[in-house]
Amino acid sequence: MENTGKTGNPSIGELIDIAFEELKKSGSGTPKLDALILLENVLKKETVLPAGISKSWISAHPEFIPGTETIQDFFHSLDRRKTGLPIAYITGKKFFWKYEFEVNTNVLIPKPDTELLVERTGEIIQKFFPEKTKTDGDILLLDMCTGSGCVAVSLKADFPFLSVTAADISQAALKVAKINAEKILQEMQKNAPPFRRQISFIQCDLREGIPAAGQKAAAGWDIITANPPYVPTETTLELLSDGRNEPRLALDGGKDGLALIEPLVYNCAETLAPGGFLLTETGEYNADLTAEYFQKAGFIDIFIHRDLAGQKRLVEGRISVGKTI
């Protein structure tokens, strides 16, 4: 299996050392991990290596000498990382919740804190809709600002009986979300009950209104999840100055970060079914104001949930069961 290589090419141990020094100079806070991930990604084309090559295998075999093309790909990836481009955009994938998602610069990279949105939504499904969890399509869920589809696809994969619609203003983002839905849900189909297995996708601007709930439009959505742009413009520009290249459209929430959150809350209040839930991620700096919007829009049982760092992150509210639309 080992390539003793008489080509003069560096070994993977030498490549790691080179990358570590260059990434450290460029400002990476995790130069060793970055180097390992980049090398793991390009080594998968080496046919002499075992399937499912891992970082631990790389660390245990520093003497292995890759082929010239693999080394060229590695240095190309290294150069891209040195510009500040995130690892996920270079490898084209990011693990989120229980699944691996494809990503590119048309979508935000899924963040661990957003898993709170999936976790809490799952708890609500099981607690408040137990009678519907065995019936195909009876729970209608809309995921606004879906981006890569990480929230919508994760929930559909975990709860196949959901009728899920994903919406975004960006057609390019929806294209990525569709790819992830097809890839992840196709695997789910093998052992899942015969529930509907597709997600519907809609391009829309939440400021102009929230899509109707299909065949049950008169009743409205049971659950709406959202991860809208909520970063203040000035902060967005500062973040993007480091070369991360994430789409400004998905980050910039206006001067105070609330330009999209306010219409989201009020428009969702109009389209949720009686007893329906809205859960939206928001910045720690405007979670309290977001909760105020919930209250003014007629939501009850309003809660602010904290993220992994203890910051206020997720705002949840419920429409009164006595609501009429």
N, C-alpha and C positions, 0 to 999 in steps of 0.2 A: 504494500500500500504506500509506503513512504517514497517520496520522490527525492532521490539522492542528488538529482539535478546537476549536470555538468555544464549548465548554461551560464553560470556566473550570476544567476538571479539570487536575490536575498531570500533568506528563510522567513517563515512567518514570525518567528521570534524577532528577527531583525526589523521586519516591517512594523511590528508593534512598537519597538523602541524608537524608530524614526518618527512614526505617527505621534507617539506620546510627546516627544519633544516639540514637534511642530504645532500640535494642538494646544499644548501648554503655553507656547509663545503667543498663539492667536487669541488666547483668553478663554478657552474652554474650561469649565469648572470640573469636567469629568473626562480628562484626556485619555485615560487608560480604557475606560468603558467605551468611549466613542470609538477608539481604535479597534477594540474587539468586535463591536457591532458592525463596523464598516467592513472588517476583514471577514467576519462570518457571512455577511451578505454576498460578497464577491466569490468566496470559496465554494459556493454551492454549484458553480459551473464545473468544478474539478471532478471529473467522473471517477477518479481513483479514490475519492474520499467517501466515507460512509454517508448514507442518507441521513438527513436531519442533523447536519453538522452543527455543533454548539460551541459556545464560548469556552466551556470547560474543556472540550476536546482541543481547541486551539491552544489553550494554556498548557495542556499536557503534551503537546507535540510541537515545540518551538523550532524543531529542526526541519520540519516539512518545507519543501521549496515549491511554491506554486508555479504555474505556467506563466509565460510572459504576458498573455492577454489578461489573465487574472490580476497580475501585478499592476498593469496599466490601468485597469478598472479601479483598483484600490487607490492608486495615487490620484485618479480623477475624482473619486469620492472624497478623498482627503482634502483636495483643493476646494471642493464645494463646501465642506464642513468648515474650513478655515475662514470662509466668508461670513459665517454666522448662520448658514442654512441649517435648519434642524435635521437631526438624524432621520426622523420619520419621513421627511420629504426626499431624502437621498435614497433610503431603502424602499420608499413607496408604501410603507405599512406601519401600523401602530396597533398594539394590543389594547383593548378596552373591554371592561367588564369580563366576559368569558370568551371573547372572540377577537380575531385578527382582522382589522379593517384596512382597506386600501385608502391611501390619502395622496393628495397632490396639493399644489399651491392654490387651488381653487376652493379649498376647504380648510377650516381650522383643524389643527391636530387635536384629536380627542384627549381631554385632560382627565387625570384620575379624580379630581373633585367633581366632575360631571357624573361620575358613577353614582353619586348621591341621588341624582335625579332619577336614575333607573331603579335604584334600591327602594327609594321611598314610593315611587309609582307602583312597584311590585307589591309593596305592603298594602297600599290602598286597594289594589285589585283584589287581593285575597281577603281583606277585612270588610270592604264595603260592597263587593259584588260577588259574594260566594255562590249565590244561586245562578250566576251567569257563567261561571268558569268552566262549565262542561258543555256549553251551547255555542256552536260556531257563529261568530260574528255578532253576538248580542252586546258586547262591550265595544263601543266606538271610541277609538283613541286617535287624536290628532297630534302630530309632532310638528310644531312650528319652528322655523329656522333650523331645519334638520341637518344642514351641512353634509357631512360624510354619511349621515344616516345612523350614527352610532347609537343614539337613544332609541329611535324607532325600530331598528333592526334587532337590537338587544332585547327589547321588550317583546317583539313578535317572536323571536326565537325562544324566549323563556316562557311565553304564554301564547301558544299557537292559536288559541280560540279567539284572540283579539282581532277585531277589524281595524287595521291600522292605515292611516293616511299620513304621508309625510309631505311637508310644504316648505318651500324656500323661494326667495326672490331671485336667486341665481340659478339659471339653467345649467351652468357648468357644475355647480355643486350637486344639483339633482342627478346629473349624469354619474357622478361618483357614488352617490347614495344608491342608485339603481344597481350599479356593479356590486356593491357590498351586499345588497339585499339578495341578489341572484346567487352570489357565491355562498353566503352564510346560510340562507334559508334552504338552498338546494341540499346542503348536507343535513339539515334538520328534517327534510322530507322523508329521509330513509326510514326513520323510526317513529315519526310523529303520527298522531291520530289523523283521520281524514278531514282536518279542518282546512279552511281556505288558507293557502300558504303564501299569498302574494300581498305586497304592500302597494297601495295606490300613491301616486306622486302628483303633486300640484305645484305649479309655479304661481306665486302670488306675492303681493306686497301687503303685509299685515296692517299697514297704516290705512289701507283702503277697505279693510274688513277681513274677517276670518271665513274661510270656506265653509259652506253648509255641510251638514253631516249626512250627505248622500240620501239614501232611501228613508232615513229616519230624521230628515231635516226638521220636521215639525217638533221633534223631541229635543234635538241638539246632541252635542258631543257629551259622552260620559266623562272623559278625561282629556285635557289638553296639556301637553308638556311643551316646554320651550327653553331654548338657550339663545336668546336674542343678543344682538350687539349691545353691550352695556358699558363699554370702556369710554370714559370721556375723551374727546378728540385730542386734546393736548397729550394725554397719557398714551393714546394710541400711536401718535407720531413718535413719541419717545421709545415705545416698545419696538416699533418697526425699524428704528434707526440702527438696530444691531444686526440687520441682515437676515432676520428670521423669515421674512417674505410671506407671512401669513396674510390672507386677504383682508384688506382694510374694511371692506364691506361687511365682513362678519364680526368685526371688532368695534368699530366706531359707533358709539351710541349718542353722538352729539356732544354739545358743550359740557353738559353735566352727566352724561351717560344714561339719561332717562328718555331720550327722544323716541325710542322704539318701545320702551317698557310701558309708558303711559297708554299709548293706543292699543298695545297688546292686551293689557288688563281690561280696559273698557270694552274692546271689541270681543274679547273672549267671554265676558260677562253676558253679552247678547246672544252668544251662540252655544253656550253650555246648556245641557239638559238640567232640569231641576235636580238638585243633589249632586251635580257634576263638579269636578275638581279642575283647578288650574294649578300647575306647578311650574314655576319659572326660575331659572338660575339668574342671579344678579350679582353685581359687585358688592363687596363688603361695605363700600362707602355709600351705597344707596339702597341697601336692603330695607331699612326702616321706612324710607320714602315709598318704596315699592309696596310695602305692607299697607301704607296709608292709602295708596291708590286702590288696593284690594278692598279696603273698608269702604271707601267712597263709591266704589263700583257695585257695592251690595254683597260682597263676599262675607261669609261667616267662617268660624273655625280657622282663623288665620294663624299660621305658624311660620317662624323663621328658623331654618335649620342651618347648622354650622358645618363647614367643610373639614377636611382632614387637618388643616392648620388651625382650626378653631375659629375661623372667620365666618361671619354671617354670609351665606351663599345662596340658599334655596328658599324661596317664599312659596307657601302653599295656602290655598283657600278653597272654600266650597260654596257653591251657590245654594241658597235655601231651597229645600224641597217644595216650598210653597210658591216658588217662582212661576210666573206664567209668561209665555212668549207668544 
